[in-house]
């Protein structure tokens, strides 16, 4: 769930500014249709995974759940890292970071607690802004990762360092989930790897042997999900808790299993991108609105669990119906009128929360300037 990005009529072409200014062309590259397609498909898998969660008593639904969780968040994080390559700590970049991640986090954190209070008659036991609710951990993680971009860009071996950090997080007691620090550190290698990628690396995905290998990877992991869903806890998928909290030796086999899951996630992320269409499709433009889907569906999941849906939707028919419901929800949350209703929370105006930047004219000054130019 990357931040909302600039909407241009043609995402496959460079902007007029880039054409007339070579320097701008370097800093404002054309949108990549493959990445927009991948973002839309991945946000669909996020919604499907969350909606299948309460149905894991049914074997096929549980297998599909595990297969999705093998890679969908690592792939999203990899793309987020790639799209964060140009991030700097300039005032305007930090302002956008606050408005598109920090403010929506606060809004939907309050919404989640309000829904909880209405449904259960009381507030949660843990009422702290530093403890993300449900799916909001990703906003915290992306906020912290992007602030750290200048650090990773200065290191000689950033991916290796990030992997060491992830391993240390797996063997250290990180407490009760404050700022989702376990996931922030554990998923860090995927974000840093995305920072190191270039367009020529993505071009390799178009080679025939890569796509054939991608099909094989997806097929083998689908088979692997069958025993994994029966034998292994979902804690291995979420990467949210330390290995010291489990009834297993944290080094061997614990650390080996953790590294194996990271390797599977990487292989499946690459395979997924290789199989994602690189041309424009009917859903390419919708890839720019993944944050609306992510935050909107998270706010609806708790009310949905309180309905009779999961009492009725059981077995193969219920699983198919849930998948269709998830697809419909994704398209609904991408619709223009839903985005218009949620824009105040997902893309709030800077004047509501931040003081003007030093080089930004105040409203009165802009009006005076406009009057002068008209005169």
DARAHU-V745799 format. One record per residue. N is the residue number from 1. RES is the residue in one small letter. OMEGA is omega as a letter, one per 30 degrees, with the letter a starting at -180 (999 if undefined). NEAR is the number of other ideal C-beta (glycine too) atoms within 10 Angstrom. Layout:
n: <N:N>
res: <RES:RES>
omega: <OMEGA:OMEGA>
near: <NEAR:NEAR>
This chain:
n: <1:2:3:4:5:6:7:8:9:10:11:12:13:14:15:16:17:18:19:20:21:22:23:24:25:26:27:28:29:30:31:32:33:34:35:36:37:38:39:40:41:42:43:44:45:46:47:48:49:50:51:52:53:54:55:56:57:58:59:60:61:62:63:64:65:66:67:68:69:70:71:72:73:74:75:76:77:78:79:80:81:82:83:84:85:86:87:88:89:90:91:92:93:94:95:96:97:98:99:100:101:102:103:104:105:106:107:108:109:110:111:112:113:114:115:116:117:118:119:120:121:122:123:124:125:126:127:128:129:130:131:132:133:134:135:136:137:138:139:140:141:142:143:144:145:146:147:148:149:150:151:152:153:154:155:156:157:158:159:160:161:162:163:164:165:166:167:168:169:170:171:172:173:174:175:176:177:178:179:180:181:182:183:184:185:186:187:188:189:190:191:192:193:194:195:196:197:198:199:200:201:202:203:204:205:206:207:208:209:210:211:212:213:214:215:216:217:218:219:220:221:222:223:224:225:226:227:228:229:230:231:232:233:234:235:236:237:238:239:240:241:242:243:244:245:246:247:248:249:250:251:252:253:254:255:256:257:258:259:260:261:262:263:264:265:266:267:268:269:270:271:272:273:274:275:276:277:278:279:280:281:282:283:284:285:286:287:288:289:290:291:292:293:294:295:296:297:298:299:300:301:302:303:304:305:306:307:308:309:310:311:312:313:314:315:316:317:318:319:320:321:322:323:324:325:326:327:328:329:330:331:332:333:334:335:336:337:338:339:340:341:342:343:344:345:346:347:348:349:350:351:352:353:354:355:356:357:358:359:360:361:362:363:364:365:366:367:368:369:370:371:372:373:374:375>
res: <x:x:x:x:x:x:x:x:x:x:x:x:x:x:x:x:x:x:x:x:x:x:x:x:x:x:x:x:x:x:x:x:x:x:x:x:x:x:x:x:x:x:x:x:x:x:x:x:x:x:x:x:x:x:x:x:x:x:x:x:x:x:x:x:x:x:x:x:x:x:x:x:x:x:x:x:x:x:x:x:x:x:x:x:x:x:x:x:x:x:x:x:x:x:x:x:x:x:x:x:x:x:x:x:x:x:x:x:x:x:x:x:x:x:x:x:x:x:x:x:x:x:x:x:x:x:x:x:x:x:x:x:x:x:x:x:x:x:x:x:x:x:x:x:x:x:x:x:x:x:x:x:x:x:x:x:x:x:x:x:x:x:x:x:x:x:x:x:x:x:x:x:x:x:x:x:x:x:x:x:x:x:x:x:x:x:x:x:x:x:x:x:x:x:x:x:x:x:x:x:x:x:x:x:x:x:x:x:x:x:x:x:x:x:x:x:x:x:x:x:x:x:x:x:x:x:x:x:x:x:x:x:x:x:x:x:x:x:x:x:x:x:x:x:x:x:x:x:x:x:x:x:x:x:x:x:x:x:x:x:x:x:x:x:x:x:x:x:x:x:x:x:x:x:x:x:x:x:x:x:x:x:x:x:x:x:x:x:x:x:x:x:x:x:x:x:x:x:x:x:x:x:x:x:x:x:x:x:x:x:x:x:x:x:x:x:x:x:x:x:x:x:x:x:x:x:x:x:x:x:x:x:x:x:x:x:x:x:x:x:x:x:x:x:x:x:x:x:x:x:x:x:x:x:x:x:x:x:x:x:x:x:x:x:x:x:x:x:x:x:x:x:x:x:x>
omega: <l:a:l:a:l:l:l:a:a:a:a:a:l:a:l:l:a:a:a:a:a:l:l:l:l:a:a:a:l:l:l:a:l:a:l:l:a:a:l:a:a:l:l:l:l:a:l:a:l:a:l:a:a:a:a:l:l:a:a:l:l:l:l:l:a:a:l:a:l:a:a:l:l:l:l:a:l:l:l:l:l:a:l:a:a:a:l:l:l:a:a:l:l:l:l:l:a:a:a:l:a:a:l:l:a:a:a:l:l:l:a:l:l:l:l:a:a:a:a:l:l:l:l:l:l:a:a:l:a:l:a:l:l:a:a:l:a:l:l:a:a:l:a:l:a:l:a:a:a:l:a:a:l:a:l:a:a:a:l:l:l:l:l:l:l:l:l:l:a:a:a:l:a:l:a:l:l:a:l:a:l:l:l:a:a:a:a:a:a:l:a:l:l:l:a:a:l:a:a:l:l:l:l:a:a:a:a:a:l:a:l:l:l:l:l:a:a:l:a:a:l:l:l:a:a:l:a:a:a:a:a:l:l:l:l:a:a:a:a:a:a:l:l:a:a:a:a:l:a:a:l:g:a:a:l:l:l:l:l:l:l:l:l:l:l:a:a:l:l:l:l:l:l:a:l:l:l:l:l:l:a:a:a:a:a:l:l:a:a:a:l:a:a:a:a:a:l:l:a:a:a:l:a:a:a:l:l:a:a:l:a:a:l:l:a:a:l:l:l:l:l:l:l:l:l:l:l:l:l:a:l:a:l:a:a:a:l:l:l:l:a:a:a:a:a:l:a:l:a:a:l:a:a:l:a:l:a:a:a:l:l:a:a:l:l:l:l:l:l:l:a:a:l:l:999>
near: <23:22:22:19:18:9:10:14:7:10:19:13:12:15:18:9:10:17:11:9:13:8:8:14:15:10:9:15:13:14:24:19:19:21:20:25:21:23:28:23:20:24:25:22:21:25:25:21:19:20:25:22:16:16:20:15:9:17:11:14:24:20:20:22:23:25:22:21:24:24:27:23:26:24:26:27:27:27:27:23:27:22:19:20:14:11:20:12:11:10:13:12:15:17:16:18:18:16:20:21:21:15:22:23:22:15:17:24:19:13:17:20:14:12:17:17:12:10:12:11:7:8:11:13:5:11:9:12:10:12:17:22:20:14:18:21:23:25:25:22:25:25:19:17:24:23:14:18:20:11:11:19:14:8:12:6:10:18:17:12:16:25:17:13:16:20:18:11:21:24:14:15:10:21:10:10:17:14:19:22:20:24:23:24:21:26:29:26:26:26:27:28:20:22:22:16:14:9:9:7:11:16:10:11:18:11:11:7:8:15:14:11:15:20:12:12:20:18:11:14:19:15:11:15:20:15:11:22:21:11:7:13:11:15:13:19:21:15:22:17:18:19:22:13:12:13:5:14:11:16:11:9:12:19:16:11:15:20:14:12:20:20:10:19:25:17:19:23:26:20:24:22:22:22:16:21:13:17:9:16:16:7:17:21:18:22:26:21:26:26:24:26:25:24:23:23:21:20:19:16:18:17:11:15:13:11:9:7:16:17:9:10:19:15:12:10:10:17:18:11:15:20:17:10:16:19:13:11:20:25:13:14:22:21:13:8:8:16:17:9:13:20:13:12:18:22:17:18:11:16:10:9:13:16:9:13:13:6:7:14:12:11:9:8:11:11:11:12:11:10:9:8:7:6:5>
